[in-house]
Amino acid sequence: MGQINSQIATVTERIIKRSASLRSDYLRRLEEDINNRPERGKLSCGNLAHGFAACGEQDKNSLRMVQSGNIGIVTAYNDMLSAHQPYATYPDKLKQAMREIGCTAQVAGGVPAMCDGVTQGQDGMELSLLSRDIIAQCTAVSLSHQMFDGVLALGICDKIVPGLLMGALSFGYLPTVFVPAGPMESGLPNKEKQRIRQLYAQGKIGREELLQAESDSYHSHGTCTFYGTANSNQVVLEALGLQMPGSSFVNPDNPLRERLTTEAAYQVARITALGGDYRPIGKVVDERAIVNATVALLASGGSTNHSMHLVAIARAAGILLNWDDISDLSAAVPLLAKVYPNGQADVNHFHAAGGTSCMFRQLLDAGFMHADARTVWGENFSDFTQEPSLAEDGDLVWKQSPTAPLDTEVLSTVDKPFSSEGGLRLLQGNLGRGVIKVSAVDVENQIVEAPAVVIDGQEQLEPLFKSGKLDRDCIVVVRYQGPRALGMPELHKLTPFLGTLQDRGFSVALVTDGRMSGASGKVPAAIHLIPEAAEGGLLAKVQDGDLIRLNAVTGELSFLGDLAELKARQAAPQSTAGQQGCGRELFAVNRANISNAEQGASFLFPKD
């Protein structure tokens, strides 16, 4: 492995120094929890009897022998999410695997799992980001019975993995392994899907044709195949060392998938405190692991949602990560993957080209990742360059990844990257701070200086588009979409219209305190703007016609005009209509106590 890159080392040391007090408190609490937890042998007979009352006789006998491991399964199963539908049979498979090695497993609890694809552009999307912290709390409730020696976490999609991870970190003394279910097989090519969406936005085809295209894209069980937040989660989990290496993108019906699921169960049993290879999650997820996860995200062109999720995950482990760290890492880390929306390939193509293990090998050899970071499998992260396969007898075997990618149109090398930087940049100026994903934005479109078109919700864009009022250079400003205002919904309803305007030759961009996520595409989008409009941000005072400059090259986002006059304006009022209905009224207390996007958009931790 190569010597660690100087910029990676500098940022890591900066995070360690900044986090010293908080991380020390977290590790102290972890040690106290290890020592003070009510082990099954210390539970009262009544507690223990309740804990295994519903078990079969074999599992009851194992649980009576308190020196055998009992693993808690926390599942996000539901059969509406295509990615999570395969999890229906996982608990029984995992329990059987445990019995084979003299241990037990119990479903400790379930957590909610919503699909951003179903709620996109609908009222329910305003619960999406808020659900992450609810999932973390539900994970903690699931583990609060303290019957467990380790955790198997079943989750894949957008807010679910970060929530499960944050909840598991609150039980930092428990070893935790995440168990993926894999992506669906490739369907309609992404470029064709994008073309049909834009034709529909232009009124050139009807709903029937659009629905057929969407159905051809999302056509079976398994994770959606574009490189959005769900698949970014999988890369992040492997980079954190919390998932079996090379396991993320094996399809659900592949026999290798079944064997990897069993192996995940065996592995968590090997690393509990009952044996000699104890690996608690709170010590696996340290500053090196957080940097590794950020580097993997950037090198793969992953989801902008993780500019919030990684901050919140790190905070759950007593680590302080911020946007300056992410931006500085992005400036140093080369872009090695071209997966839609950053290219036309999907995650199945990425996996076939060499996948995570090959990408990690490239990054480790060049010193962009910490080889000595702790993991749940292998000696350390240097072993995550291996990939799994099945021998003729069905046994799981591990081999080194290819030294070079097998398809350099999808996965490249450090010597010949698609870009010299990761593509996630910090924007700042007199309008505040935000982030932009430029890995899918052509260089000629990365600087936009144009009059503002101000709207207070994404549903207001379509009438303007159809009327022809947007047939010009413009920067669309969508405000009151932040965590405190609306729970920060994703705004992909805007994408087909803005993409069409760009195709017509206009210079267009988006500025918002809302989200665009891992599907951020070819239109430059300044997102997650802080301070948000609902917290006094100047976005609340911008008016139609105000000149704005978005310069992704220099990292500038500015109002071009009389700043004193802008500050003196009356803020536009926020509508309260979006805070009622579809359960949104139940989350008022969450919105009122949430931190800003750079602090992780979380209501679980004290605001800075």
N, C-alpha and C positions, 0 to 999 in steps of 0.2 A: 504494500500500500504506500502511496506517496506521502511525503511530508505535508502536514496540514497547511493549506493556503493561508497567507498572512492576513487577508481580510476576514476569512472565516475565524481564524484564531482571535483577531481583534474583537470582532462582534461577540464571540463566545465569552471572552474575558469580561467584556463590558456587561453582558447579561449576568454573569456570575457575580460581579462586583455590585451591581444594582440590586440583585436579588438576595444578597448575603443574609440579611436579617430575616426576611420573610421565609426564605428557604430553610434557614436554621430552625425557625419556629415550626415549620411543617415537618421536618425530619424528627424534631424532638417529640412532636405529637404522635408521629408514626411509631416511634419507639415506645412511647407510653401506651399506645393502643395495642401494640404487640404484647406487652407485659400485662396489661390490665383487662384484655378482652376475656369474656366468659367462655373459655374453651368448653367443648361439649362435656369433657370430664368434670367440669365445675358447675355445669347447669344442674338445677334441681331435677329430680326424677320427673316432676310434673312438666317442667320445661321441655325436657328431652322426649318424654312420651308424646307431647303435643307435636314436637318437631318431626317425629317419624311415624305418627299414627296411621297415615295413609299409605305408607310404604309396603311393599311386598315383604315376605318373611326373610328372604335373602338379604335385602337391603337393611331391614331392621337389625339383623344379626351383625352386619358390618358396622352399622351406626352405634351399636352397643359397644363394639370394640373401638374405643375412642382414638386409638392410635392409627386407624385407617382413615384415609382422606375422604372428605365429603365436599363436593364441588357445587357451588351455587350457579345455576344457569339463569341469566337475566336475558329475556328474549323480547325482541320488538316485532315478533311475528304478527302479521295479519295477512289475509289473502286478497286484499285490494291492491297492495303494493306488489308489483311484479317482482321486485328485488327481494322481498321478504316472504313471498309465498312459499319458496322451498323450505323455509324454516319450520313448516308444520310438522315435519317428521324428525327434525334434529334432536329434540329432547330425548326421545326414545333411543336414537342412535348413540347419543352421548352417554346416556345412562348404561347402555349395554357395554360400551367401550370401557366404562369405569368398572363394571363388574368383572370384566376380563382381567383386570389387574388388581382385583381385590379392594376396590374403592367404590364409592357411591356418588351419585349426583342427584340433585333435586332442582326443580324449577323454583328459583327463589322469588321470582316475580316477573311481571310483564310491564313494558313501558309503552306509551303511545307512540304511534308511528304514522305521520301524515305524509302525503305525497305532494310535493310542490308542483309536479306536473299536472295533477288533477285540480289543484287550487289556483293555478297560475291565472292571474287577472280576475280572480274571484275574491269575495270577502274573506274566505277562509285563509287566504295567503297571509293575512295580517296576524294570524296565530302562529305562523310557521317558525320564525326566529324565536319567538317567546317559548315555543315548545321545547327548545333545546334545554333550557334551565329546568323546566318541568320534568323532562326525561332524567336529568341529573338527580333531581330530588326523588323521583320514583325509583331510580337505581339504588339510592341510599336507603330508601324504605325497604326495598327488596332484600338488601344485605343486612338490615338492622336486626334480624333474628339471630345473627352471629352463630349460626350453625355450621359455618363454612370455613374451609381451609384454602380455597381458591375460587376463582370466578371464570366462567366461560360466558363471553358477551356475544349475543347474536344481534347484529345490527349492521347496516350498510349505508342507508341513505342520508340525506343532507344534514339535518340537525340531530339525527339519531346517534350516529357515532360520536360526535363531540359530546353530546349529553351523557351517553353511557360512560364515556371516558372520564368526564368530570365527576360523575357519581362514583365511579370505581376509585378515583384518586382520593375521594374522601374516606375510603377504606384502604389507604395506601399500603397497609401491611399485608394485604392479600395479593398473591400472584394472580394476574389476569391475562387471559389469552382471548383475543377476538377471533371469531370463526365466521369467515365470509361464505356466501352462497354462490357467487360468480355472476358474470354478465350473461344476458340472453345472446343468442347467436346473431350475427349481423343480419340486418334487414335492408330496407331501402337506403341507398347511399345518402350520406348527409347532405351533399351538394344538391341533390335532387329534392330532398325534403325542404331545404332552404328556398330553392327556386319556387316550389309550389306554394309555400307560405307567403312569399312576396306576390305571386300571382293572385292569391286570394285577397291579400290586402289591397291590391289594385282593382279588385272587382272583376278580374278576367276569368276566374273559375268560381264554381259554387262550393257550398259547404260539403256536398257529397264527395267531390274530388279531394277536398282537403282532408276529410275524415278518412278516406281510403289511404291517402299518403301517410297520415299519422299512424293509422293502424298497421301499415306495412313497416313502419319504423319501429313501433313499440308493439311487438307481435307475440310475445311469449313470456314465460316466467324468466326471472333473471333481471339483473340491473340494466337500465338503459345504457346503450353502448357509447354515447358521446362522452367527452371528458368534462363532465360537470362536477358538481360538489360530491355526489355519491362516489364516483370513481376516484376523485381526488382524495376522499376519505381513505380509500383502500391503500393508495400509495403512501399517504401520511402514516397510517397504522404500521405498514411494513417498515417505513423509515424510522419510526419510533421503537421498532423491535418488538411490537406487541402482537404480531400476526405471523404465522408460519411463512418463511420466505417463499416468494414465487406463487403464493396461494390465491392472490386477489382475483385474477382474471381467468380462472379455470371454469368453464361453463358448468351449469348445474347438473346436466345429465352425463357429464364425463366421468368415467369410473375413477379417475384420479381425484375428482372432487370428493367422493365418498371416503376415499382413503385418507385424504388430508383432514377431513372432519374428525375421523377417528384419531389421527395422530395428534391433533390439537388437544383432544381429551387426555390422551396419554401424557402429553407434555406438561399440561398444567398440573397433573398429579405428581410429576417428577420434581416440580420446583416449589412445592409447599414447604412450610416450616417443619413439617414432620420428617423431612429427609435432609440430606447433606448439601443440597443445591438450591437453597432458598432464594427466590427472586421476587420480592414484593414489588408491585407496580410503582409505588412511590419512589423507589430507588432506581428502577429502570428508566422512568421518565425524569431525567435530570436535564441540566442546561445543554449538554452535548446532544441528547436525544431531540430536544426542541429545535436546536439548530439543524440537525440532520433532517428533521421533518420539513422545516422551512426550505432548506436547500432542495429536497426532493420535489416539493411543490413547485418551486420556481423553475427547476430544470425541466420539469414536465409540462409547464404552462398551465398549472392547475387553477382551481377556483379562487376567485377573489373573496368568497365567503370566508376563506381561511385567514384572511387578514384580520378577521374578528375571532374566528374559532380558535386559532392557535394561541392568540392572546389569552382567551378565556381558559383554554386547556392548561397553558403554562401557569396561569394564576392559581388554578386548582391544585397545582403541584408546588406552590410557593415560589414561582418563577415569574419575573417581570419582563415581558417581551413587549416591544412597541413597534410602531410603524417605521421609525428610523432604522431599527434593526433589520426589519424585513426589506426595506428599500436598499440599505447598504449591502445586504446579502444578494439581492437581486442584481445589483450593479456588478457583482463579482462572478455570479454563477451563470454559466452558459445555458442556453435553451437547447435541449437535446431531443425533444419530442415534438412531433407535429400530429396532434390528434384533435379531431373536430371539437370545438370551433376554430382551433389554431391551424388545422389542416383538414384534409378530407378523409383520413383514416379514422377508424374507431378503435376502442380499447382491445378488441379481438386482434386487430392488425398489429397494435402495439405489443401485445403479448407474444404474438407469433414472431415479431421482429427481434425479440430478446427480452422484452418486458422489464419489470422492475429490477430483476437480478443483474441484467446486462447494463442497465442504466446506472445502478448503484456501483457496479464495477468500474465503469468509466469515471464516475465522480470520486470514488475512493482512490483510484490510481492517480488522479490529478490533485488529490488533497482537499477536495471540496466537502468531504464528510468525515466525521470522527469515527475511525475504525474501531476505537477502543470503547465506544459507547456500550452500555449494558443492553441485553436483549433477553427475551423469554426462551430463546432457542439458540444453540450453538455457543461458542465461547464468548463472542462479542459481535458487534455489528459487521466486522470483516467477513463473517460467515454468511451474511445475507447476500453475497454474490452467488450463492448456490441456488439451483432450481430443482424442483421435484419431478420425478417421473415414476412410472410403474414398471417393475421388472416383469418378466414373463410369468413368474409365479404369483404376481399380484402384490408383491412386497413394494414398499415405498423406498426409492433410492434417490440419493442426492448427487448431483454432479455440478461442476463449475459452469457458470453461464458462458456463452460464447465470448471470445475476446473482443469481437467486433459485432455490431448489430447485423442482422440478416437482411434487413431492408432499410437502407439509409434514407429513403424518402419518408420514413415514419420515425425512425430512431437513429440519431446520428452520434458522432463522437465528440469528445472535448476538443480535438484538433480541428474538426470541421463542423462546428455547431450551426444550428439554424440562425442563431443570434448570439452575440457575445455576452448578452445579459438575459436574465430570467424573464423580464417583461412585465413585472409588477412594480409600478413606480409610485412614489409619493408625490402628490401635488399639493402645493401650498401657495398662498397669496392672500390678498385682502379679503377674499371670500371665505377663507378658512383652510382646513386641511382635508384631503381626501386621497383616494387611491385610484389608479387607472391600470387596466390590463391592456398592454399594447402588443402582446405576442400575436394577436390576430388582426392588428390594425396596420395597414400599409403605411410605409414611412411618409408618403405624400399626404396622408390624412391625419397625421399626428399633431398638426398645428392648425387650429381653427380660431379665427377672430371674426365674430359675427354678432348681429343683434340678438338679444334674448327673445324667446317666445316662452312666456311664463304660464304654466298650468299647475293646478293643485291636485291632480290625479291623472293616472294614465288613460282613463276612459275619455278624457277631454281631447286627446290627440287625434283620434280618428276623424271627428267632424272637421277639424282644421285641415287635415290631410285631404279629405274628400272635397273640400271647398276650394282647394288649390292655394290656400293662404300660406302653405309651407313650401311652395315651389320657389325657393330662394335659399341663399346661405343663411343659416340660423343656428343658434344654440338653444336647444329645448331645455328649459329649467323646470324640473318637477320637484316641488317643495312640499313640506309637511308629510314626508314619507319616512322619517327617521324612527328610531326605536321608541322614543317617548311619544311621538305623535301618533303613529299607527302600528308600531311593532315592526317596522321596516320591511314591508313586502318587497318581493322581487318585481321588476318592472318590464318583463319581457313582452308584454303586450305592445310596447313601443317599438320593438326591434324590427318587425317587418316594414313598418312605415318609414322609419329612419333609414333602414337599409335601401329601400326603394328610392328615397330622395338622394342618397349618396350615389346610387347607380345612375340617376338622372344627371349627375355631374355637379350637384350642389355640395358645398362644404358644410357639413352638419356635425353636431356633437350633442352630447347629453351631459347635463350637470344636475345632480340630485343628492339629497341626503338619504335616499333609499338604496336599494341593492340591485345588482344585475346578475351576480353569481358566476358560477363556472361556465355558463353558456354565453358569457360576454363575448361579442363577436367583432365584426369589422368596423363598427361605428365607435369612435372614441367616446368613452363614457367616464366622466369624473363622478365617482360614487362614494357613498359612506361619508359625505361631507360633514365635518364638525367645525363649529357648533351647528347642530341641526336647527332648522327654522323654528321648531317648537321650543328651543332653549335659547332664543335670542340671536340666532345666527343671521347674518346679513342676507342670506338667501330669502328671508321673509320680506325684505325690502326691495328686492330687485323687481323691475317693471319691464313690460314689453318694450323692446327697442333699445334697452341698455346694452352698450357694447361690452362684450366679454371676450377675454382671451384664454383659450385652453392650449397650453403648449406642453405636450407630453415629452418633448425632447429635453427642455430645460426644467420641467417640473413646476410650471407656473399655472396658477388658476387665479385670474384677476378680473375685477370690475374696472373697466377703462372709462373713467369719468371723474367727476368731482366726488371724492370719497366722503368729504364732510357733508355734502348734500345728501348722499346715499344714507349716511348714518342718521341724519336728521329726519328722514322720512318716517312716517307711521308704518309699522309692520302690518302686512296684510293679515287679516284674521284667519284662524284655522277653523275649518268646518268640523263640527262634532259628529257629523253624520256617520263617519267611518268608525266610530267607537261603540256603536250599538248594533245588535243583531249578529247572527252566526256565532254566538257565544262571546263576542268581543267585549261585552260589558263585564264579563267575569275576570278580565285581565287588566282592568283599570289600575289595580294596585301594582301589578307587575310593570306596566308602562311608567307609572309614576316614580318607581324606584330603580329604573334601569340606568346603567352607565352608558357613556357614549360609545361609538363604534370603535374608536382606538383603544378603549379600555375593555373591549370584548363584548359590548352590548349585553351585559349580564346584570341580573338583579340579585345574584348570589353573593357578591363580594362588596365590601365597602368601596364607595367611589373615591378616586384619588382627589 
